[in-house]
Amino acid sequence: MRYIAVMVAALALLGACQKKDDPSEAGPAERAGRKIDQATEQAGQKLDSATQQASQQLSEAARETSQKLDQASDKASEKLNEATKEAGRKLEQAGEKMQSAAEAREAKK
């Protein structure tokens, strides 16, 4: 009789260790593991979302910076062209003065 009682107790203990398919019958460790899995998945989704948002913001900032650089380059190019034209005018005036001075010297001879 004693052996039968020990066998029944052993079978009862082994039966309690079996994995149950129904989540409502899961043990505390199994439920905690599932909660950790859910939290990890949610954190991963939030991280993906934040990464996408940051990437979009960086792309927009890069596009705006590129536009500003293009505008600055265009303005600098215009100013350089104006300065080149002005330098050309001054050289032409200097050349005309030199030519006038040379003609005046020739006329004195």
Secondary structure, 3 states (H helix, E strand, C coil): CHHHHHHHHHHHHHHHHCCCCCHHHCCHHHHHHHHHHHHHHHHHHHHHHHHHHHHHHHHHHHHHHHHHHHHHHHHHHHHHHHHHHHHHHHHHHHHHHHHHHHHHHHHHC
